């Protein structure tokens, strides 16, 4: 069973911004019932921004005690690499950014189908990372549907 924690928005400590989501992020980690859960970070909506990844590594890794593994889709990983990364994860955390761009890349790489087969995971995300869990929603990206049509 997948447990979804959709976080509408908030900051996790980017330089110059306060941490706003600590209580909910702490609960995300607690939901795993593990001392050092594996967190798979998907920065696709920010076009695999390495700076964003560093913030997530510091926050979820150093502050909240997770082993953080980023998965960069723009480097075109194989389908087997995607499956292994998702399989190892206790938490799949999806970052914010451009929802349409992210969903397009997920479909192009096959990650969308891999995620649908995931079991016993905590799936959490902020902004675009939250909206991707639903059939529809409001986004500052162009509109699209869950079946890929615009």
N, C-alpha and C positions, 0 to 999 in steps of 0.2 A: 504494500500500500504506500502511496505517495502522500506526504503531508505537505500542503502548500501554505506558505506564508507570503502573502502579497503585500509589499510595503509601498504605499502610494508615492512617497517621496521622503527626502531627508538626507542629511549629510553624515558621513562616517569619518570625517576628519581630513578632508582635502586641505592642503595648505591654505590658510586664511579663512577657513570655515570651521565652525564648532561641530562637535559630535552631537547629533540629534537623535540617533536611533539606537543608542546603547541598550536600553531595556529590552527592546524587541529582538535585537541581534543576539543578546545574551540568551533569550528564550529559544531562538533558533538553534543555538549550540546545545542547550540543555535537552531539546527534543531528541537528540541522537542517543542520549544516555551513554555517551562515551567520554572518557577523560580527554582524549586528543583526537577529535574527529577529523576525517579527511574532507576538506572543502574544495570542490572543483569550482573555480571562478571562470565564468564566461563573459569576457569583456567585448563581445561582438558588437553590441550596440554603440560602443565608443570606438569602433574600428580597431579593436585590439590595442587600445592605448596603454603603453607600458607604464606611464605615470599613474594611471588609475589602478593598474595591477599592483604597483608598489604600495599604494594607499591601502588596498584590500589586504595585501600580505602583512603590512604593519598592524592593521586593525584586527582582522580575523586571526592572523597568525600570532603575532606578539601579544596583543592585548587580550584576545579571547581564547587563545590556546589551541587553534586548529593547525593542521598541516595543510597549507594552501598550495594548490596546483592550478595554474592558469591554463586555459585551453584556447590557443590562438587559431581561429578559423581562417584568417587571411593568409596564413602560411600553408594552407591547403593540406591539412593532415589527412591520412587515409581513414577509411571507414573503420578499420580495425583499431586505429589509435583513438578514435572517438568512442568506440564501444568500451575499450579498456579504461579510458578516463572516467566515463560515466559509471562503469561497474565498480571501480575503486572508491568512488565518492560516497560519503555519508550525507553530505550537504552539497547541493548544486545551487550555487549563488549566481544570479544573473544580474549584471550591472545595468545601469541606465544609459540612455543615449537615444539613438535613432531606431525606433521600433521597426519601421518598414525595412530599413537596411539590415537589421539583425535577422528578421524573419526570412528575408530573401536569402541571406547567407546560410541560415540553418537549413533551408530547403535545398539549396544548391549542394551543400556538403552531405546531406542526409542526417544531420544531427537532429532535426525535428522528429524523425522516425525513431532514432535511437532513444531520445528522451521519452517518447511515448511508451517504450518497452521497459523503462527503468522501474525497479521495484524496491521497496524499503528504503526510500530516500526522503530527505527533507529538501524540498524545492523552494527556494526563497529568492526574492529579487526586489529591486527598487525601480520605480518608474517604468521604463521599457521592460525591465526584468520582472515586473509584476504584471503588466498588461499582457505579456505573452502567454499567460496562463488561461486567458479567457477567449471566448469566440469573438468578442468585439470590445471596444472601449474607445476612449478619447485619447488622442496622441497629437503631438505637433508634427508628426510624420504624415505623409500622404495616407489617405484611407486605404484599407485593404481588408479582405475577409480571411477567415481561418482556412479557406480552401485555396488561397493564393490569388484569387481574382481581385482586380482593382476596380 
